[in-house]
Amino acid sequence: MSTVTDTKKPASRGERVADWADGRLGIYSLAKANLRKIFPDHWSFMLGEVCLYSFLIIILTGVYLTMFFHPSMNEVEYTGPFVPLQGQLMSEAFNSTMHISFEVRGGLLIRQIHHWAALIFLAGMFVHMMRVFFTGAFRKPREINWLFGFLLFFLGMFTGFTGYSLPDDLLSGTGVRFMQGAILSVPIVGTYLSMFLFGGEFPGGDFVARFYSAHVLLLPGIMLGLVVAHLILVFVHKHTHFEGPGRTNKNVVGMPLMPVYMAKAGGFFFLVFGVIAIVAAVASINPIWGIGPYRPDQVSTGAQPDWYMGFAEGLIRVMPGWEINLWGHTLVLGVMIPLAIFPVVLGVIGVYPFIESWITGDKREHHISQRPRNAPTRTAFGVAWITAYMIMLVGGGNDLWATHFHLSINAITWFVRIFFFLGPVIAFVITKRICLGLQRRDKDKVLHGRESGIIKRLPHGEFVEVHQPLSQGERYKLTAHEQYDAAALPPAVDENGVERKVGRMEKLRVKLNRGYYGADSQIAKPTAEEFKEIESGHGHH
């Protein structure tokens, strides 16, 4: 006679907690569906991670700094350890920043990490967006995610501006004064906006507290929501991946989220944190003790904004001081026009996915990234945009360029004025020619192979270079990209002889489409017949 014994061990406390949570939250099924999600293994995807990790560092260090910062403009006398400023009157905001820098344990390092992380976050956002732009990773179904990223960059600019204005030092105060002058130039409502923002005549007594609320609550809250939405859409749409064997619009080739990608991501977070900490420890930024508290009647020598605001300042610095008097009111065109151009230049990039979709008429989903050379017009447009941005960045620092390189500030200003219009055109033409040249090179490599550097003499005395044939995978990678036929207007009359009416917008769309896909905008891919002819020995090899 035998008995059956239950050898099943009782569940541990951890297992019971996990079962309890799974029964109410569905964690197991959620994790099972998502922890094996595939992520492409390409270095360019790390740019987005740099943005995410620097944003987390900003939040962590910002929480620490809020414990010691006093967002008040009440005047106090400085009695801290920095002797040159002892006895001077300053705002509580400046005094608390000095306290953080010299008396709080680790305070100066945290301040430096916070500021450097903000700069790296925006630089990472800029480069990440350009990677997405140049590879066409913004196409359907990712247009909304592109808008989220654009809004993150736009809000990050103003979050950074409000942040570096909080210490109320002479440098940041000069920047705030610059912003207040721009607000005053707005017709009709400019004065009211300035009085509302500053609580009276500049500098008022409230702007630090109001900037503080926007900097630590309003803007970061919106940005955090955008980050979460951005990541959710990345999971929903999956990552794009580059052309190659086995890669299609219906799959993703790479590593699973667990455990490979999570291990790499965790290590990369600490690497980013470590690099930012090292930079913050050895490279001083915003040393307010050497600048002093803000005084409305003083301006810092060589006052410059952070790089992401240099474009806006450059527009105003190089703009002629035009004014128009209408009905007893003065319109300051020297400030109004740059204020109108700045959001337009940024906004064109923000809505570009919808512009390209309209031009090309391509409504399909795309999950394979393009090589920039295979979209010459788009790549040239992106380089032209960056060129305009960088030229205006030079304009924003024209005084420093003049003093450091012993140049005329007027010459620099006129250079920026001229090349703001001419530079992007030159960059567009050169970039497009480079892309077409690279396409020809790819075609030649597919047909003739890679140059080996080995020179061979033929029996009849001719010297030729031996070419190494590409592998099948390499040939596929160079020929997998799609090529489109340029659009054309419909016939002037339909099949019944009735004249067609073609609108102006449709004519414009066809014209722009030819600029994207015309004969001078793409090099035809090598055909199978051309390759077979070369392989058979009839072509030059």
C-alpha positions in Angstrom: 0.0 0.0 0.0 1.4 3.4 -0.9 0.5 6.9 0.1 0.8 10.1 -1.8 2.6 12.8 0.0 2.5 16.5 -1.0 6.1 17.6 -1.5 5.2 21.1 -2.6 7.0 23.6 -0.5 4.9 26.4 1.1 5.3 29.7 -0.7 7.7 32.1 0.7 6.7 35.5 2.0 8.1 37.2 -1.1 6.1 34.9 -3.4 2.9 35.6 -1.4 3.4 39.3 -1.7 4.1 38.9 -5.5 0.9 36.8 -5.9 -1.1 39.4 -4.0 0.2 42.3 -6.1 -0.2 40.3 -9.4 -3.8 39.5 -8.5 -4.7 43.2 -8.1 -2.3 44.9 -10.5 -1.6 42.3 -13.2 2.2 42.9 -12.8 3.2 39.4 -14.1 1.2 39.6 -17.3 2.4 43.1 -17.9 6.1 42.2 -17.3 5.8 39.0 -19.4 4.6 41.1 -22.3 7.1 43.9 -22.1 10.3 42.7 -20.4 11.4 40.8 -23.5 10.8 43.7 -25.8 13.6 44.1 -28.3 15.7 47.2 -28.5 18.1 47.8 -31.5 21.8 47.7 -30.6 23.2 50.8 -32.3 25.2 53.6 -30.6 23.0 56.4 -31.9 20.1 55.2 -29.7 22.3 56.1 -26.7 21.7 59.8 -27.4 18.2 59.5 -26.2 19.4 57.8 -23.0 21.8 60.7 -22.4 18.8 63.0 -22.4 16.8 60.8 -20.1 19.6 60.3 -17.6 20.7 63.9 -17.5 17.0 64.8 -16.9 16.9 62.4 -13.9 20.1 64.0 -12.6 18.6 67.4 -12.9 15.6 66.3 -10.8 17.7 64.6 -8.1 20.1 67.5 -7.7 17.3 70.0 -7.9 15.4 68.4 -5.0 18.6 68.7 -2.9 19.0 72.4 -3.8 15.4 73.4 -3.0 16.0 72.4 0.6 18.5 75.3 1.1 17.4 78.0 -1.5 15.2 80.9 -0.4 13.3 82.3 -3.4 12.9 85.8 -2.0 14.1 89.3 -3.1 14.1 90.7 0.4 17.4 92.6 1.1 19.7 91.1 3.7 23.3 91.8 4.7 25.8 89.2 3.7 27.7 87.7 6.8 29.0 84.5 5.2 32.6 83.2 4.9 33.3 84.8 1.5 35.2 87.9 2.7 35.0 90.2 -0.4 31.2 90.3 -0.2 30.8 90.6 3.6 28.7 93.6 4.6 27.1 94.0 1.2 23.4 94.1 0.7 21.9 91.4 -1.5 18.6 89.5 -2.0 17.9 86.4 0.1 18.0 84.4 -3.2 21.7 85.4 -3.8 22.5 85.0 -0.1 21.1 81.5 0.0 22.9 80.6 -3.2 26.2 81.8 -1.5 25.2 79.7 1.5 24.8 76.6 -0.7 28.1 77.2 -2.4 30.3 77.8 0.7 28.5 76.4 3.7 26.3 73.4 2.7 28.2 70.2 2.6 28.6 69.3 -1.1 26.4 72.2 -2.1 28.8 73.7 -4.6 29.3 70.4 -6.3 25.5 69.8 -6.5 25.0 73.2 -7.9 27.6 72.6 -10.6 26.2 69.1 -11.4 22.7 70.6 -11.7 23.9 73.3 -14.1 26.1 71.1 -16.2 23.3 68.4 -16.4 20.9 71.1 -17.7 23.3 72.1 -20.4 24.0 68.5 -21.4 20.3 67.7 -21.3 19.6 70.4 -23.9 22.6 69.5 -26.0 21.6 65.8 -25.9 18.1 66.8 -26.9 19.4 68.8 -29.8 21.7 66.0 -31.1 19.0 63.3 -30.4 16.4 65.2 -32.4 18.9 65.7 -35.3 19.6 62.0 -35.3 15.9 61.3 -35.5 15.5 64.0 -38.2 18.4 62.9 -40.4 17.4 59.2 -40.3 13.7 59.9 -41.0 12.7 58.2 -37.7 9.9 60.8 -37.3 7.8 59.4 -40.1 4.4 57.8 -39.5 3.5 56.6 -36.9 5.9 58.7 -34.9 4.9 62.3 -35.7 3.3 62.8 -32.3 6.3 61.5 -30.5 8.5 64.0 -32.5 6.2 66.8 -31.3 6.7 65.6 -27.7 10.4 65.7 -28.2 10.3 69.1 -29.7 8.1 70.4 -26.8 10.6 68.9 -24.4 13.5 70.9 -26.0 11.4 74.1 -26.2 10.3 73.9 -22.6 13.8 72.8 -21.5 15.1 76.1 -22.9 12.8 78.2 -20.7 13.3 75.9 -17.7 17.0 76.5 -18.0 16.5 80.2 -18.4 14.3 80.4 -15.2 16.8 78.3 -13.4 19.9 80.3 -14.0 18.0 83.5 -13.2 17.1 82.3 -9.7 20.5 83.3 -7.9 19.8 86.9 -8.7 23.4 87.6 -9.6 24.6 90.3 -11.9 25.0 87.9 -14.9 21.5 86.3 -14.6 20.0 89.7 -13.8 21.4 91.1 -17.1 19.6 88.2 -18.9 16.4 88.9 -17.1 16.7 92.6 -18.0 17.2 91.5 -21.6 14.0 89.4 -21.5 12.1 92.3 -19.9 13.1 94.6 -22.7 11.9 92.0 -25.2 8.5 91.8 -23.4 8.2 95.6 -23.5 8.5 95.6 -27.3 5.3 93.6 -27.6 2.7 96.1 -28.9 -0.2 97.1 -26.7 0.2 94.4 -24.0 4.0 94.5 -23.5 3.9 96.9 -20.5 1.1 95.0 -18.8 2.9 91.7 -19.2 6.1 93.2 -17.7 4.2 94.6 -14.7 2.4 91.3 -14.2 5.6 89.2 -14.4 7.8 91.4 -12.2 5.1 92.7 -9.8 5.8 96.3 -10.7 8.6 98.3 -12.3 11.7 96.2 -13.1 13.2 94.4 -11.2 10.2 94.5 -8.9 10.1 92.2 -5.8 8.4 89.1 -7.0 10.1 87.7 -10.1 12.5 85.3 -8.3 9.5 83.7 -6.4 7.5 83.5 -9.7 10.5 82.1 -11.6 11.0 79.6 -8.8 7.5 78.3 -9.0 7.7 77.9 -12.7 11.2 76.3 -12.5 10.5 73.7 -9.8 6.8 73.0 -10.3 5.1 74.1 -13.5 7.7 73.5 -16.2 9.3 70.3 -14.8 5.8 68.8 -14.2 4.9 69.4 -17.8 8.3 68.0 -19.0 8.0 64.9 -16.8 4.5 64.2 -18.3 6.0 64.6 -21.8 8.9 62.3 -21.0 6.5 59.6 -19.7 4.3 60.0 -22.8 7.4 59.9 -25.0 8.6 56.6 -23.5 5.1 55.1 -23.7 4.9 55.8 -27.4 8.4 54.4 -27.9 7.2 51.1 -26.3 4.0 51.2 -28.4 5.6 52.0 -31.8 8.9 50.1 -31.0 12.2 51.5 -32.1 13.2 52.0 -35.6 16.3 50.1 -36.9 18.7 50.6 -39.7 18.6 48.8 -43.0 20.2 45.4 -43.1 19.6 41.7 -43.8 16.5 40.4 -42.0 15.3 43.9 -41.0 11.9 44.8 -42.2 9.0 47.1 -41.2 7.4 44.2 -39.3 10.2 43.3 -36.9 12.9 44.7 -34.6 16.4 43.3 -34.5 18.3 43.8 -31.3 18.6 42.8 -27.7 15.8 42.1 -25.2 14.9 44.6 -22.5 15.7 42.0 -19.8 18.4 41.3 -18.9 20.7 42.6 -21.6 19.4 46.1 -22.3 18.6 46.9 -18.6 22.1 45.9 -17.6 23.6 48.1 -20.3 21.2 51.0 -19.5 22.0 50.8 -15.8 25.7 50.9 -16.4 25.3 53.7 -18.9 23.3 55.8 -16.4 26.2 55.7 -13.9 28.6 56.5 -16.7 26.7 59.6 -17.6 26.3 60.6 -14.0 30.1 60.1 -13.4 31.1 62.1 -16.5 28.8 65.0 -15.4 30.1 64.8 -11.9 33.8 64.9 -13.1 33.0 67.9 -15.4 31.2 69.7 -12.6 34.2 69.1 -10.2 36.9 70.4 -12.5 35.1 73.0 -14.7 33.6 75.9 -12.7 30.3 77.3 -14.1 28.3 80.4 -12.9 30.7 81.4 -10.1 28.3 84.0 -8.6 30.8 85.0 -5.9 33.0 86.5 -8.6 30.0 88.2 -10.3 28.2 89.8 -7.3 24.6 90.5 -6.6 22.4 92.1 -9.3 22.2 95.9 -9.5 19.9 97.5 -12.0 22.5 100.1 -12.9 25.2 97.6 -13.7 26.0 95.1 -16.4 28.5 92.2 -16.3 31.4 92.4 -18.7 31.0 89.7 -21.4 27.5 88.8 -20.2 26.4 85.8 -22.3 23.4 83.5 -22.0 23.7 79.7 -22.0 24.2 78.3 -25.5 20.6 77.4 -26.2 19.5 81.0 -25.7 22.4 82.4 -27.8 20.3 82.1 -31.0 17.6 84.4 -29.7 20.1 86.9 -28.4 22.0 86.8 -31.6 18.9 87.7 -33.6 18.4 90.8 -31.5 22.1 91.9 -31.4 22.5 91.9 -35.2 19.1 93.4 -36.0 19.2 97.1 -36.9 17.6 99.3 -34.4 14.5 100.1 -36.5 11.5 101.8 -35.0 8.2 103.0 -36.3 5.9 105.6 -34.7 2.2 105.0 -35.3 -0.6 106.9 -33.6 1.6 108.0 -30.8 3.0 104.5 -30.2 6.5 103.3 -30.9 7.0 99.9 -32.5 10.5 98.6 -31.8 11.1 96.5 -34.9 14.6 95.8 -33.9 13.2 93.6 -31.1 9.8 92.6 -32.5 11.1 91.0 -35.7 13.7 88.8 -33.9 11.0 87.7 -31.5 8.8 86.7 -34.4 11.7 84.9 -36.2 12.8 82.9 -33.2 9.7 80.7 -32.7 9.3 80.4 -36.5 12.8 78.9 -37.0 12.1 76.5 -34.1 8.5 75.8 -35.2 9.5 74.8 -38.7 11.5 71.9 -37.3 8.6 71.0 -34.9 6.0 70.6 -37.7 8.5 69.2 -40.3 7.1 65.6 -40.2 3.7 66.9 -41.4 5.3 69.1 -44.1 7.3 66.2 -45.5 4.3 63.8 -45.4 2.3 66.4 -47.4 5.1 66.9 -49.9 5.8 63.2 -50.5 2.3 62.0 -50.2 3.7 59.0 -48.3 1.1 57.8 -45.7 2.6 54.4 -45.0 4.2 53.3 -41.7 8.0 53.4 -41.5 10.0 51.4 -39.0 13.3 51.4 -40.8 15.6 54.4 -40.5 17.2 55.9 -43.5 20.8 56.7 -44.1 21.0 60.5 -44.3 22.8 60.2 -47.7 19.7 58.5 -49.2 17.5 61.5 -48.4 19.7 64.3 -49.7 17.1 67.1 -49.7 16.0 66.5 -46.1 19.6 66.1 -45.0 20.6 69.4 -46.7 17.6 71.2 -45.2 18.6 70.0 -41.7 22.2 71.1 -42.2 21.0 74.5 -43.5 18.8 74.9 -40.3 21.8 74.0 -38.0 23.9 76.5 -40.0 21.5 79.3 -39.4 21.3 78.4 -35.7 25.1 78.4 -35.3 25.6 81.6 -37.2 23.2 83.4 -34.9 25.0 81.8 -31.9 28.1 83.7 -33.2 25.9 86.8 -33.3 24.9 86.3 -29.7 28.5 86.4 -28.6 29.8 89.0 -31.0 31.5 91.0 -28.3 33.5 88.0 -27.1 34.5 87.0 -30.7 35.7 90.6 -31.1 37.8 90.7 -27.9 39.2 87.2 -28.1 40.1 87.3 -31.8 40.9 91.0 -32.0 38.2 91.6 -34.7 35.8 94.5 -35.4 32.5 94.0 -33.7 30.8 95.8 -36.6 32.5 93.4 -39.1 31.2 90.4 -37.1 27.7 91.9 -36.9 27.6 92.5 -40.7 29.0 89.0 -41.3 26.2 87.5 -39.2 23.6 89.6 -41.0 24.7 88.5 -44.4 25.4 84.9 -43.7 22.2 84.3 -41.8 20.6 84.3 -45.3 23.5 83.2 -47.4 25.1 80.6 -45.1 22.1 78.2 -45.1 21.8 78.3 -48.9 25.5 77.4 -49.2 25.2 74.7 -46.6 22.1 73.3 -48.4 23.9 73.1 -51.8 27.1 71.6 -50.4 25.4 69.0 -48.3 23.1 67.8 -51.1 26.1 67.4 -53.4 28.0 65.4 -50.7 25.0 63.1 -50.2 24.7 62.5 -54.0 28.4 61.8 -54.1 28.1 59.3 -51.3 25.2 57.6 -53.2 27.4 57.3 -56.3 30.2 55.8 -54.2 27.8 53.2 -52.7 26.6 52.3 -56.2 30.2 51.9 -57.4 31.0 49.7 -54.4 28.1 47.4 -55.1 29.0 47.1 -58.8 32.8 46.9 -58.5 33.6 46.1 -54.9 35.7 47.8 -52.3 39.1 49.3 -53.2 41.8 47.1 -51.8 44.8 49.3 -52.5 46.5 46.4 -54.4 47.8 47.3 -57.8 48.0 44.5 -60.4 49.8 44.6 -63.8 47.9 42.9 -66.6 49.8 40.8 -69.3 49.5 43.6 -71.8 51.1 46.1 -69.4 48.0 47.9 -68.0 48.0 48.6 -64.3 44.6 48.1 -62.5 43.6 48.2 -58.8 42.1 44.9 -57.5 38.7 45.4 -55.9 37.4 43.1 -53.2 33.7 42.1 -53.7 31.2 42.9 -51.0 29.4 40.3 -49.1 25.8 39.7 -49.8 24.8 41.4 -46.6 26.8 44.5 -47.4 25.3 44.7 -50.9 21.8 44.4 -49.4 22.5 47.2 -46.9 23.6 49.5 -49.7 20.7 48.8 -51.9 17.8 48.2 -49.5 16.6 51.8 -49.4 13.5 52.9 -51.2 13.5 55.2 -54.1 10.5 57.2 -55.3 9.3 58.5 -58.6 8.8 62.3 -58.6 5.2 63.4 -58.6 3.6 64.9 -61.7 0.6 67.1 -62.3 -2.4 65.3 -63.8 -3.2 65.8 -67.5 -4.6 69.2 -68.4 -7.9 67.5 -69.5 -9.6 64.3 -68.2 -10.7 61.4 -70.3 -13.9 63.2 -71.3 -12.0 66.3 -72.6 -13.0 68.4 -69.6 -10.3 70.8 -68.4 -8.9 69.8 -65.0 -8.6 72.5 -62.3 -5.4 72.1 -60.3 -5.1 74.2 -57.2 -2.1 76.3 -56.3 -1.3 74.2 -53.3 -1.2 71.0 -55.4 1.1 72.7 -57.9 3.4 73.7 -55.0 3.3 70.2 -53.6 4.3 68.7 -56.9 7.1 71.2 -57.3 8.5 70.5 -53.9 8.1 66.8 -54.5 10.3 67.0 -57.5 12.9 68.8 -55.3 12.9 65.7 -53.1 12.7 62.9 -55.7 13.7 64.5 -59.0 16.5 63.3 -61.2 19.0 65.7 -59.5 18.0 64.6 -56.0 18.8 60.9 -56.0 21.1 58.5 -57.8 19.5 55.4 -59.3 20.4 52.2 -57.4 22.4 49.6 -59.3 20.1 47.0 -61.0 20.5 43.3 -60.9 21.3 43.4 -64.7 24.2 45.8 -64.1 25.6 43.7 -61.4 25.4 40.5 -63.5 27.1 42.3 -66.4 30.0 43.3 -64.1 30.2 39.8 -62.7 30.2 38.2 -66.1 33.4 40.1 -67.0 31.9 42.5 -69.5 32.3 45.5 -67.3 35.5 47.1 -65.9 36.5 45.6 -62.6 
